[in-house]
Amino acid sequence: MRIDIITLFPEMFEPVLNESIIGRAQKSGAIEIVCHQLRDFAFDKHRRVDDTPYGGGMGMLMKAEPIALCFEDICAKLGTRPHFVYMSPQGKTLNQKRLKELAEIDNICILCGHYEGVDQRVLDEFIDEEVSIGDYVLTGGEIPAMVFADALCRMVPGVLTNNECFTEESHFNGLLEYPQYTKPAVWRGIEVPEVLMSGHHANVEKWRREKSIEVTRKKRPDLLE
Ligand code: ADE
């Protein structure tokens, strides 16, 4: 999978996407993430990427043309048109099911919004999908794009090792994950559940399944409906 990110702040992504699991996956070639500075595509007299809204009102809007030029440049370089996503609180809220579908796409381009938003014409003409990371508003699309890219990448085959495998994780089968414990077996007088120490595989599986349902019922009853 290749992810292209259009942003006014490409330097924000470096420390996040070049570390840990995502950094390792980029080095191994399983995924490729490329950030594009939108300012490099502002060719008008004042090289502006934003301007005031028609009809008046507060704040600035991102201009259509630099976004269009940047996306067209990405398409030309890739030789294909990526699925173009705009990070926006108006989008459909992301969930694991949708991420799984999107992780099947080879090329995704993410537009990070800033200021008060983006000229509607570029959204209408270019954007395939608006994606929200939740019903709250952030100051820009960069952090949502990082959340989206991270969650997407870990679904790509070869990104997670067996140890990190996602099949049993929270939200994978619509249930939250069962509680887990590591050494020592007794910590500050609190023991690890006995069944986990028994070595009895079937009993461990049964316990985990029951706990998954119990945890989901307690924390996220909406998921069971
Ligand atoms: N930009 C600002 N808030 C956002 C959100 N909740 N999701 C996606 N993009 C955003």
py3Dmol code that shows the C-alpha trace and the ligand (Angstrom):
import py3Dmol

protein = """\
ATOM      1  CA  MET A   1       0.000   0.000   0.000  1.00  0.00           C
ATOM      2  CA  ARG A   2       1.137   3.518  -0.765  1.00  0.00           C
ATOM      3  CA  ILE A   3      -0.271   6.537   1.065  1.00  0.00           C
ATOM      4  CA  ASP A   4       0.275  10.067  -0.220  1.00  0.00           C
ATOM      5  CA  ILE A   5      -0.516  12.861   2.228  1.00  0.00           C
ATOM      6  CA  ILE A   6      -1.203  16.445   1.134  1.00  0.00           C
ATOM      7  CA  THR A   7      -0.513  18.854   3.980  1.00  0.00           C
ATOM      8  CA  LEU A   8       0.760  22.294   4.945  1.00  0.00           C
ATOM      9  CA  PHE A   9       2.785  20.652   7.735  1.00  0.00           C
ATOM     10  CA  PRO A  10       4.663  17.634   6.351  1.00  0.00           C
ATOM     11  CA  GLU A  11       7.216  17.871   9.164  1.00  0.00           C
ATOM     12  CA  MET A  12       4.513  16.872  11.677  1.00  0.00           C
ATOM     13  CA  PHE A  13       4.395  13.377  10.160  1.00  0.00           C
ATOM     14  CA  GLU A  14       8.107  12.545  10.267  1.00  0.00           C
ATOM     15  CA  PRO A  15       8.485  11.672  13.949  1.00  0.00           C
ATOM     16  CA  VAL A  16       5.217   9.726  14.036  1.00  0.00           C
ATOM     17  CA  LEU A  17       5.207   7.665  10.851  1.00  0.00           C
ATOM     18  CA  ASN A  18       8.934   6.914  10.760  1.00  0.00           C
ATOM     19  CA  GLU A  19       8.992   5.266  14.197  1.00  0.00           C
ATOM     20  CA  SER A  20       8.056   1.908  15.628  1.00  0.00           C
ATOM     21  CA  ILE A  21       5.873  -0.478  13.636  1.00  0.00           C
ATOM     22  CA  ILE A  22       4.991   1.954  10.840  1.00  0.00           C
ATOM     23  CA  GLY A  23       8.636   3.023  10.481  1.00  0.00           C
ATOM     24  CA  ARG A  24       9.719  -0.608  10.305  1.00  0.00           C
ATOM     25  CA  ALA A  25       7.025  -1.404   7.709  1.00  0.00           C
ATOM     26  CA  GLN A  26       8.236   1.482   5.551  1.00  0.00           C
ATOM     27  CA  LYS A  27      11.818   0.265   5.716  1.00  0.00           C
ATOM     28  CA  SER A  28      10.750  -3.275   4.805  1.00  0.00           C
ATOM     29  CA  GLY A  29       8.784  -1.922   1.835  1.00  0.00           C
ATOM     30  CA  ALA A  30       5.403  -3.285   2.976  1.00  0.00           C
ATOM     31  CA  ILE A  31       4.044   0.253   2.910  1.00  0.00           C
ATOM     32  CA  GLU A  32       5.168   3.609   1.572  1.00  0.00           C
ATOM     33  CA  ILE A  33       4.054   6.958   2.963  1.00  0.00           C
ATOM     34  CA  VAL A  34       4.926  10.149   1.098  1.00  0.00           C
ATOM     35  CA  CYS A  35       4.052  13.647   2.326  1.00  0.00           C
ATOM     36  CA  HIS A  36       3.560  16.551  -0.075  1.00  0.00           C
ATOM     37  CA  GLN A  37       3.914  20.217   0.858  1.00  0.00           C
ATOM     38  CA  LEU A  38       0.794  21.933  -0.506  1.00  0.00           C
ATOM     39  CA  ARG A  39       2.611  25.294  -0.618  1.00  0.00           C
ATOM     40  CA  ASP A  40       4.812  23.931  -3.409  1.00  0.00           C
ATOM     41  CA  PHE A  41       1.703  23.976  -5.618  1.00  0.00           C
ATOM     42  CA  ALA A  42       0.628  27.568  -4.970  1.00  0.00           C
ATOM     43  CA  PHE A  43       1.589  29.314  -8.199  1.00  0.00           C
ATOM     44  CA  ASP A  44      -0.490  32.488  -8.074  1.00  0.00           C
ATOM     45  CA  LYS A  45       1.113  35.902  -7.593  1.00  0.00           C
ATOM     46  CA  HIS A  46       1.343  35.665  -3.821  1.00  0.00           C
ATOM     47  CA  ARG A  47       1.750  31.882  -3.602  1.00  0.00           C
ATOM     48  CA  ARG A  48      -1.312  31.706  -1.388  1.00  0.00           C
ATOM     49  CA  VAL A  49      -2.872  28.470  -0.228  1.00  0.00           C
ATOM     50  CA  ASP A  50      -5.752  30.164   1.617  1.00  0.00           C
ATOM     51  CA  ASP A  51      -8.127  33.078   1.132  1.00  0.00           C
ATOM     52  CA  THR A  52     -11.243  34.687   2.621  1.00  0.00           C
ATOM     53  CA  PRO A  53     -14.661  33.077   2.076  1.00  0.00           C
ATOM     54  CA  TYR A  54     -17.140  34.560  -0.437  1.00  0.00           C
ATOM     55  CA  GLY A  55     -20.185  35.873   1.388  1.00  0.00           C
ATOM     56  CA  GLY A  56     -18.061  36.925   4.328  1.00  0.00           C
ATOM     57  CA  GLY A  57     -17.531  35.264   7.652  1.00  0.00           C
ATOM     58  CA  MET A  58     -14.747  34.300   9.968  1.00  0.00           C
ATOM     59  CA  GLY A  59     -11.530  32.601   9.052  1.00  0.00           C
ATOM     60  CA  MET A  60      -9.812  31.492   5.886  1.00  0.00           C
ATOM     61  CA  LEU A  61     -10.444  28.695   3.410  1.00  0.00           C
ATOM     62  CA  MET A  62      -7.980  26.520   1.555  1.00  0.00           C
ATOM     63  CA  LYS A  63      -7.930  27.411  -2.128  1.00  0.00           C
ATOM     64  CA  ALA A  64      -8.959  24.819  -4.716  1.00  0.00           C
ATOM     65  CA  GLU A  65      -6.190  25.145  -7.298  1.00  0.00           C
ATOM     66  CA  PRO A  66      -3.104  24.188  -5.220  1.00  0.00           C
ATOM     67  CA  ILE A  67      -4.941  21.069  -3.999  1.00  0.00           C
ATOM     68  CA  ALA A  68      -5.985  20.146  -7.546  1.00  0.00           C
ATOM     69  CA  LEU A  69      -2.441  20.678  -8.879  1.00  0.00           C
ATOM     70  CA  CYS A  70      -0.851  18.691  -6.073  1.00  0.00           C
ATOM     71  CA  PHE A  71      -3.282  15.783  -6.540  1.00  0.00           C
ATOM     72  CA  GLU A  72      -2.797  15.812 -10.322  1.00  0.00           C
ATOM     73  CA  ASP A  73       0.966  15.758  -9.816  1.00  0.00           C
ATOM     74  CA  ILE A  74       0.617  12.720  -7.517  1.00  0.00           C
ATOM     75  CA  CYS A  75      -1.608  10.957 -10.085  1.00  0.00           C
ATOM     76  CA  ALA A  76       0.906  11.655 -12.866  1.00  0.00           C
ATOM     77  CA  LYS A  77       3.848  10.396 -10.809  1.00  0.00           C
ATOM     78  CA  LEU A  78       2.006   7.259  -9.679  1.00  0.00           C
ATOM     79  CA  GLY A  79       0.559   6.569 -13.106  1.00  0.00           C
ATOM     80  CA  THR A  80      -2.756   5.892 -11.413  1.00  0.00           C
ATOM     81  CA  ARG A  81      -5.463   7.798  -9.581  1.00  0.00           C
ATOM     82  CA  PRO A  82      -5.413   7.062  -5.830  1.00  0.00           C
ATOM     83  CA  HIS A  83      -8.588   6.884  -3.743  1.00  0.00           C
ATOM     84  CA  PHE A  84      -8.761  10.485  -2.505  1.00  0.00           C
ATOM     85  CA  VAL A  85      -9.817  10.992   1.117  1.00  0.00           C
ATOM     86  CA  TYR A  86     -10.434  14.285   2.900  1.00  0.00           C
ATOM     87  CA  MET A  87     -10.074  14.218   6.689  1.00  0.00           C
ATOM     88  CA  SER A  88     -13.120  16.057   8.019  1.00  0.00           C
ATOM     89  CA  PRO A  89     -15.418  15.985  11.041  1.00  0.00           C
ATOM     90  CA  GLN A  90     -18.252  15.913   8.464  1.00  0.00           C
ATOM     91  CA  GLY A  91     -17.115  12.525   7.149  1.00  0.00           C
ATOM     92  CA  LYS A  92     -18.317   9.072   8.125  1.00  0.00           C
ATOM     93  CA  THR A  93     -16.752   8.058  11.422  1.00  0.00           C
ATOM     94  CA  LEU A  94     -13.967   5.565  10.969  1.00  0.00           C
ATOM     95  CA  ASN A  95     -14.339   2.060  12.362  1.00  0.00           C
ATOM     96  CA  GLN A  96     -12.435  -1.197  12.096  1.00  0.00           C
ATOM     97  CA  LYS A  97     -14.825  -2.617   9.480  1.00  0.00           C
ATOM     98  CA  ARG A  98     -14.329   0.329   7.117  1.00  0.00           C
ATOM     99  CA  LEU A  99     -10.560   0.286   7.728  1.00  0.00           C
ATOM    100  CA  LYS A 100     -10.434  -3.340   6.706  1.00  0.00           C
ATOM    101  CA  GLU A 101     -12.141  -2.488   3.404  1.00  0.00           C
ATOM    102  CA  LEU A 102      -9.920   0.541   2.761  1.00  0.00           C
ATOM    103  CA  ALA A 103      -6.751  -1.448   3.536  1.00  0.00           C
ATOM    104  CA  GLU A 104      -7.463  -3.462   0.352  1.00  0.00           C
ATOM    105  CA  ILE A 105      -6.834  -0.353  -1.776  1.00  0.00           C
ATOM    106  CA  ASP A 106      -3.271  -0.047  -3.130  1.00  0.00           C
ATOM    107  CA  ASN A 107      -3.122   3.742  -3.416  1.00  0.00           C
ATOM    108  CA  ILE A 108      -4.737   6.200  -1.023  1.00  0.00           C
ATOM    109  CA  CYS A 109      -4.212   9.954  -0.991  1.00  0.00           C
ATOM    110  CA  ILE A 110      -5.164  11.929   2.129  1.00  0.00           C
ATOM    111  CA  LEU A 111      -5.916  15.658   2.153  1.00  0.00           C
ATOM    112  CA  CYS A 112      -5.396  17.400   5.493  1.00  0.00           C
ATOM    113  CA  GLY A 113      -7.616  20.428   5.915  1.00  0.00           C
ATOM    114  CA  HIS A 114      -6.697  23.586   7.764  1.00  0.00           C
ATOM    115  CA  TYR A 115      -8.176  26.953   8.627  1.00  0.00           C
ATOM    116  CA  GLU A 116     -11.961  26.931   8.324  1.00  0.00           C
ATOM    117  CA  GLY A 117     -12.078  24.314   5.585  1.00  0.00           C
ATOM    118  CA  VAL A 118     -11.628  23.825   1.869  1.00  0.00           C
ATOM    119  CA  ASP A 119     -13.268  25.389  -1.197  1.00  0.00           C
ATOM    120  CA  GLN A 120     -16.312  23.162  -1.834  1.00  0.00           C
ATOM    121  CA  ARG A 121     -15.536  22.862  -5.547  1.00  0.00           C
ATOM    122  CA  VAL A 122     -12.374  20.868  -5.006  1.00  0.00           C
ATOM    123  CA  LEU A 123     -14.233  18.572  -2.614  1.00  0.00           C
ATOM    124  CA  ASP A 124     -17.022  18.059  -5.173  1.00  0.00           C
ATOM    125  CA  GLU A 125     -14.681  17.487  -8.099  1.00  0.00           C
ATOM    126  CA  PHE A 126     -11.834  15.500  -6.574  1.00  0.00           C
ATOM    127  CA  ILE A 127     -12.644  13.921  -3.213  1.00  0.00           C
ATOM    128  CA  ASP A 128     -13.975  10.343  -3.182  1.00  0.00           C
ATOM    129  CA  GLU A 129     -14.704  10.141   0.504  1.00  0.00           C
ATOM    130  CA  GLU A 130     -14.640  12.267   3.659  1.00  0.00           C
ATOM    131  CA  VAL A 131     -13.400  10.479   6.753  1.00  0.00           C
ATOM    132  CA  SER A 132     -13.847  11.555  10.381  1.00  0.00           C
ATOM    133  CA  ILE A 133     -12.018  10.097  13.358  1.00  0.00           C
ATOM    134  CA  GLY A 134     -14.826  11.013  15.761  1.00  0.00           C
ATOM    135  CA  ASP A 135     -17.498  13.524  16.659  1.00  0.00           C
ATOM    136  CA  TYR A 136     -15.196  16.278  17.862  1.00  0.00           C
ATOM    137  CA  VAL A 137     -13.209  18.951  16.038  1.00  0.00           C
ATOM    138  CA  LEU A 138      -9.428  19.196  15.833  1.00  0.00           C
ATOM    139  CA  THR A 139      -7.429  22.217  14.707  1.00  0.00           C
ATOM    140  CA  GLY A 140      -6.347  20.526  11.485  1.00  0.00           C
ATOM    141  CA  GLY A 141      -6.424  17.326   9.503  1.00  0.00           C
ATOM    142  CA  GLU A 142      -2.844  16.235  10.283  1.00  0.00           C
ATOM    143  CA  ILE A 143      -3.514  14.341  13.503  1.00  0.00           C
ATOM    144  CA  PRO A 144      -6.627  12.654  12.007  1.00  0.00           C
ATOM    145  CA  ALA A 145      -4.514  11.705   8.951  1.00  0.00           C
ATOM    146  CA  MET A 146      -1.892  10.124  11.223  1.00  0.00           C
ATOM    147  CA  VAL A 147      -4.582   8.173  13.047  1.00  0.00           C
ATOM    148  CA  PHE A 148      -6.066   7.025   9.739  1.00  0.00           C
ATOM    149  CA  ALA A 149      -2.695   6.117   8.176  1.00  0.00           C
ATOM    150  CA  ASP A 150      -1.561   4.200  11.272  1.00  0.00           C
ATOM    151  CA  ALA A 151      -4.806   2.240  11.535  1.00  0.00           C
ATOM    152  CA  LEU A 152      -4.734   1.488   7.789  1.00  0.00           C
ATOM    153  CA  CYS A 153      -1.103   0.376   7.702  1.00  0.00           C
ATOM    154  CA  ARG A 154      -1.432  -2.132  10.500  1.00  0.00           C
ATOM    155  CA  MET A 155      -4.093  -3.955   8.455  1.00  0.00           C
ATOM    156  CA  VAL A 156      -1.709  -4.416   5.515  1.00  0.00           C
ATOM    157  CA  PRO A 157      -0.272  -7.954   5.305  1.00  0.00           C
ATOM    158  CA  GLY A 158       3.343  -8.068   6.468  1.00  0.00           C
ATOM    159  CA  VAL A 159       3.156  -4.964   8.662  1.00  0.00           C
ATOM    160  CA  LEU A 160       2.419  -6.715  11.954  1.00  0.00           C
ATOM    161  CA  THR A 161       4.470  -9.687  13.067  1.00  0.00           C
ATOM    162  CA  ASN A 162       2.766 -12.809  14.435  1.00  0.00           C
ATOM    163  CA  ASN A 163       3.261 -11.462  17.937  1.00  0.00           C
ATOM    164  CA  GLU A 164       1.490  -8.257  17.069  1.00  0.00           C
ATOM    165  CA  CYS A 165      -1.175 -10.009  15.073  1.00  0.00           C
ATOM    166  CA  PHE A 166      -4.515  -8.268  15.032  1.00  0.00           C
ATOM    167  CA  THR A 167      -6.915 -11.168  14.758  1.00  0.00           C
ATOM    168  CA  GLU A 168      -7.749 -11.238  18.467  1.00  0.00           C
ATOM    169  CA  GLU A 169      -7.618  -7.571  19.203  1.00  0.00           C
ATOM    170  CA  SER A 170     -10.279  -5.236  20.424  1.00  0.00           C
ATOM    171  CA  HIS A 171     -12.829  -4.506  17.701  1.00  0.00           C
ATOM    172  CA  PHE A 172     -11.651  -7.302  15.445  1.00  0.00           C
ATOM    173  CA  ASN A 173     -14.714  -9.521  15.733  1.00  0.00           C
ATOM    174  CA  GLY A 174     -16.983  -6.826  17.040  1.00  0.00           C
ATOM    175  CA  LEU A 175     -15.947  -7.697  20.605  1.00  0.00           C
ATOM    176  CA  LEU A 176     -13.431  -6.023  22.892  1.00  0.00           C
ATOM    177  CA  GLU A 177     -10.307  -7.915  23.850  1.00  0.00           C
ATOM    178  CA  TYR A 178     -10.137 -10.127  26.967  1.00  0.00           C
ATOM    179  CA  PRO A 179      -7.868  -9.055  29.874  1.00  0.00           C
ATOM    180  CA  GLN A 180      -4.202 -10.012  29.604  1.00  0.00           C
ATOM    181  CA  TYR A 181      -1.478 -10.569  32.194  1.00  0.00           C
ATOM    182  CA  THR A 182       2.305 -10.931  32.176  1.00  0.00           C
ATOM    183  CA  LYS A 183       4.977 -11.815  34.758  1.00  0.00           C
ATOM    184  CA  PRO A 184       5.126 -11.865  37.743  1.00  0.00           C
ATOM    185  CA  ALA A 185       2.322 -14.343  38.521  1.00  0.00           C
ATOM    186  CA  VAL A 186       1.668 -12.498  41.778  1.00  0.00           C
ATOM    187  CA  TRP A 187       2.006  -8.730  41.755  1.00  0.00           C
ATOM    188  CA  ARG A 188       1.442  -6.799  44.994  1.00  0.00           C
ATOM    189  CA  GLY A 189      -0.528  -9.743  46.256  1.00  0.00           C
ATOM    190  CA  ILE A 190      -2.778  -9.941  43.186  1.00  0.00           C
ATOM    191  CA  GLU A 191      -2.739 -13.247  41.332  1.00  0.00           C
ATOM    192  CA  VAL A 192      -3.130 -13.943  37.633  1.00  0.00           C
ATOM    193  CA  PRO A 193      -6.377 -15.896  36.934  1.00  0.00           C
ATOM    194  CA  GLU A 194      -5.623 -19.557  37.551  1.00  0.00           C
ATOM    195  CA  VAL A 195      -6.933 -20.849  34.232  1.00  0.00           C
ATOM    196  CA  LEU A 196      -4.211 -18.886  32.385  1.00  0.00           C
ATOM    197  CA  MET A 197      -1.519 -20.738  34.341  1.00  0.00           C
ATOM    198  CA  SER A 198      -3.121 -24.162  33.787  1.00  0.00           C
ATOM    199  CA  GLY A 199      -1.683 -24.835  30.344  1.00  0.00           C
ATOM    200  CA  HIS A 200      -5.122 -26.174  29.357  1.00  0.00           C
ATOM    201  CA  HIS A 201      -5.619 -24.671  25.913  1.00  0.00           C
ATOM    202  CA  ALA A 202      -9.348 -25.240  25.493  1.00  0.00           C
ATOM    203  CA  ASN A 203     -10.122 -23.840  28.936  1.00  0.00           C
ATOM    204  CA  VAL A 204      -8.000 -20.766  28.236  1.00  0.00           C
ATOM    205  CA  GLU A 205      -9.887 -20.191  24.964  1.00  0.00           C
ATOM    206  CA  LYS A 206     -13.257 -20.586  26.690  1.00  0.00           C
ATOM    207  CA  TRP A 207     -12.233 -18.177  29.473  1.00  0.00           C
ATOM    208  CA  ARG A 208     -11.031 -15.582  26.961  1.00  0.00           C
ATOM    209  CA  ARG A 209     -14.225 -15.786  24.937  1.00  0.00           C
ATOM    210  CA  GLU A 210     -16.366 -15.362  28.058  1.00  0.00           C
ATOM    211  CA  LYS A 211     -14.246 -12.449  29.271  1.00  0.00           C
ATOM    212  CA  SER A 212     -14.453 -10.780  25.850  1.00  0.00           C
ATOM    213  CA  ILE A 213     -18.223 -10.842  26.019  1.00  0.00           C
ATOM    214  CA  GLU A 214     -18.218  -9.699  29.670  1.00  0.00           C
ATOM    215  CA  VAL A 215     -15.843  -6.788  28.971  1.00  0.00           C
ATOM    216  CA  THR A 216     -17.836  -5.742  25.895  1.00  0.00           C
ATOM    217  CA  ARG A 217     -21.115  -5.870  27.821  1.00  0.00           C
ATOM    218  CA  LYS A 218     -19.615  -3.729  30.571  1.00  0.00           C
ATOM    219  CA  LYS A 219     -17.676  -1.161  28.530  1.00  0.00           C
ATOM    220  CA  ARG A 220     -19.380  -1.043  25.131  1.00  0.00           C
ATOM    221  CA  PRO A 221     -22.844  -2.623  25.308  1.00  0.00           C
ATOM    222  CA  ASP A 222     -23.680  -0.894  21.997  1.00  0.00           C
ATOM    223  CA  LEU A 223     -21.308  -3.302  20.210  1.00  0.00           C
ATOM    224  CA  LEU A 224     -23.359  -6.326  21.273  1.00  0.00           C
ATOM    225  CA  GLU A 225     -26.608  -5.011  19.780  1.00  0.00           C
TER     226      GLU A 225
END
"""
ligand_1 = """\
10
ADE
N -10.426 17.605 11.120
C -10.834 18.256 12.236
N -11.519 17.457 13.042
C -11.549 16.223 12.444
C -12.114 14.965 12.792
N -12.809 14.780 13.907
N -11.929 13.946 11.935
C -11.246 14.127 10.793
N -10.703 15.276 10.424
C -10.854 16.337 11.224
"""
view = py3Dmol.view(width=600, height=400)
view.addModel(protein, "pdb")
view.setStyle({"model": 0}, {"cartoon": {"style": "trace"}})
view.addModel(ligand_1, "xyz")
view.setStyle({"model": 1}, {"stick": {}})
view.zoomTo()
view.show()
